[in-house]
Amino acid sequence: MQSMINNALRILEQYNLRRNIYIDEPLAYLEGPTYENDTISFIEILGYDLLFLHEIAEAYILENMGYDLSCNTIIEAYPDTYLAHLKALEIELLETGRRKLYKWIKQRCKVLKSYLNDPHLPSILKNNVYEPINRFCQ
C-alpha cells in the first residue's frame, strides 16, 4: 500500500500537488461513507492505479483546503468534496491523456457528463463540470 501511495505522490507532484500525509489518512478517507451511492468499491480503487491516483489527489486537495482527513471527511466537507472530486478528475484525465489511454478517457467522460444530472451537484459547480467536458470529451 505504501508503494502505491508513494507512486501516486510522485505523479501528483508533476501536477503541482505536494503534501506530506501519513498512510492512514488517505486510507481512512477512502474507506469512509459518502453522500452518494458509490458504485466503485475500495477494492476496485486499489485495482486501478488511475482511480487510486484520483482518490489520493482528492484527499490532497481537501487537505489543502484545510480539512483533516478522516473517515468522515467526504460528508463533512461537502460541497467542497464535490469540487475536490472534479479537480482530481481533471488530474486523472490529464494523466490518462499523458499515458494515451483514450478508452479510459472515453469511459470517464461518460461519468463526467452524468454529473450534470446529479442532484448532489451544487449549482455553483456546473461550470466546473462543463470545463473538463469541453477540454477532454470532444
FIPA-877813 format. One record per residue (C-alpha): residue in three letters; x negated, y, z; residue number from 1. Coordinates in steps of 0.05 Angstrom, whole numbers. Layout:
N
["ALA"; [X; Y; Z]; NUM]
...
This chain:
138
["MET"; [0; 0; 0]; 1]
["GLN"; [-56; 48; 17]; 2]
["SER"; [-87; 38; -51]; 3]
["MET"; [-20; 54; -85]; 4]
["ILE"; [-15; 118; -45]; 5]
["ASN"; [-88; 137; -60]; 6]
["ASN"; [-77; 125; -134]; 7]
["ALA"; [-14; 167; -133]; 8]
["LEU"; [-51; 222; -96]; 9]
["ARG"; [-107; 223; -148]; 10]
["ILE"; [-55; 231; -203]; 11]
["LEU"; [-16; 285; -166]; 12]
["GLU"; [-80; 326; -158]; 13]
["GLN"; [-80; 332; -234]; 14]
["TYR"; [-13; 366; -227]; 15]
["ASN"; [-37; 413; -171]; 16]
["LEU"; [-2; 375; -115]; 17]
["ARG"; [-50; 366; -58]; 18]
["ARG"; [-34; 348; 13]; 19]
["ASN"; [-61; 305; 68]; 20]
["ILE"; [-9; 256; 91]; 21]
["TYR"; [-12; 192; 131]; 22]
["ILE"; [12; 127; 102]; 23]
["ASP"; [71; 121; 150]; 24]
["GLU"; [101; 189; 129]; 25]
["PRO"; [118; 173; 56]; 26]
["LEU"; [139; 102; 76]; 27]
["ALA"; [188; 129; 127]; 28]
["TYR"; [213; 179; 75]; 29]
["LEU"; [223; 124; 23]; 30]
["GLU"; [259; 77; 70]; 31]
["GLY"; [308; 129; 97]; 32]
["PRO"; [381; 137; 78]; 33]
["THR"; [402; 182; 21]; 34]
["TYR"; [462; 225; 5]; 35]
["GLU"; [471; 186; -60]; 36]
["ASN"; [486; 113; -72]; 37]
["ASP"; [417; 98; -99]; 38]
["THR"; [413; 42; -148]; 39]
["ILE"; [337; 36; -143]; 40]
["SER"; [312; -2; -83]; 41]
["PHE"; [248; 8; -44]; 42]
["ILE"; [221; -57; -73]; 43]
["GLU"; [235; -33; -144]; 44]
["ILE"; [199; 33; -129]; 45]
["LEU"; [139; -7; -107]; 46]
["GLY"; [141; -47; -172]; 47]
["TYR"; [137; 13; -219]; 48]
["ASP"; [79; 59; -210]; 49]
["LEU"; [115; 117; -243]; 50]
["LEU"; [174; 112; -195]; 51]
["PHE"; [125; 107; -137]; 52]
["LEU"; [88; 168; -163]; 53]
["HIS"; [154; 205; -168]; 54]
["GLU"; [173; 188; -96]; 55]
["ILE"; [105; 208; -68]; 56]
["ALA"; [109; 273; -108]; 57]
["GLU"; [179; 286; -80]; 58]
["ALA"; [154; 274; -9]; 59]
["TYR"; [95; 322; -20]; 60]
["ILE"; [139; 376; -49]; 61]
["LEU"; [186; 372; 11]; 62]
["GLU"; [127; 373; 58]; 63]
["ASN"; [101; 435; 22]; 64]
["MET"; [170; 466; 32]; 65]
["GLY"; [159; 458; 107]; 66]
["TYR"; [197; 394; 121]; 67]
["ASP"; [169; 339; 165]; 68]
["LEU"; [171; 272; 130]; 69]
["SER"; [214; 220; 165]; 70]
["CYS"; [269; 171; 150]; 71]
["ASN"; [319; 228; 157]; 72]
["THR"; [285; 279; 112]; 73]
["ILE"; [326; 263; 50]; 74]
["ILE"; [391; 280; 85]; 75]
["GLU"; [365; 336; 130]; 76]
["ALA"; [330; 373; 73]; 77]
["TYR"; [389; 372; 25]; 78]
["PRO"; [397; 411; -22]; 79]
["ASP"; [322; 422; -23]; 80]
["THR"; [316; 346; -32]; 81]
["TYR"; [350; 353; -99]; 82]
["LEU"; [303; 409; -120]; 83]
["ALA"; [243; 367; -99]; 84]
["HIS"; [271; 308; -137]; 85]
["LEU"; [276; 349; -201]; 86]
["LYS"; [205; 376; -193]; 87]
["ALA"; [180; 305; -181]; 88]
["LEU"; [217; 281; -242]; 89]
["GLU"; [182; 334; -284]; 90]
["ILE"; [114; 309; -258]; 91]
["GLU"; [136; 237; -273]; 92]
["LEU"; [156; 257; -344]; 93]
["LEU"; [90; 294; -355]; 94]
["GLU"; [51; 234; -332]; 95]
["THR"; [94; 188; -374]; 96]
["GLY"; [80; 231; -435]; 97]
["ARG"; [6; 231; -420]; 98]
["ARG"; [9; 155; -420]; 99]
["LYS"; [51; 155; -484]; 100]
["LEU"; [106; 113; -452]; 101]
["TYR"; [161; 142; -495]; 102]
["LYS"; [211; 86; -479]; 103]
["TRP"; [206; 106; -405]; 104]
["ILE"; [217; 179; -422]; 105]
["LYS"; [280; 160; -461]; 106]
["GLN"; [307; 120; -402]; 107]
["ARG"; [292; 175; -352]; 108]
["CYS"; [324; 227; -398]; 109]
["LYS"; [389; 188; -395]; 110]
["VAL"; [385; 192; -319]; 111]
["LEU"; [367; 266; -322]; 112]
["LYS"; [426; 282; -366]; 113]
["SER"; [473; 245; -319]; 114]
["TYR"; [454; 294; -264]; 115]
["LEU"; [496; 347; -299]; 116]
["ASN"; [558; 307; -276]; 117]
["ASP"; [531; 292; -207]; 118]
["PRO"; [578; 321; -153]; 119]
["HIS"; [517; 327; -107]; 120]
["LEU"; [481; 374; -155]; 121]
["PRO"; [483; 444; -126]; 122]
["SER"; [508; 492; -179]; 123]
["ILE"; [447; 536; -169]; 124]
["LEU"; [403; 478; -193]; 125]
["LYS"; [438; 466; -260]; 126]
["ASN"; [385; 506; -297]; 127]
["ASN"; [332; 463; -262]; 128]
["VAL"; [365; 403; -298]; 129]
["TYR"; [371; 437; -366]; 130]
["GLU"; [298; 458; -366]; 131]
["PRO"; [267; 388; -367]; 132]
["ILE"; [322; 363; -413]; 133]
["ASN"; [302; 416; -463]; 134]
["ARG"; [229; 402; -452]; 135]
["PHE"; [226; 326; -452]; 136]
["CYS"; [291; 299; -481]; 137]
["GLN"; [294; 327; -551]; 138]
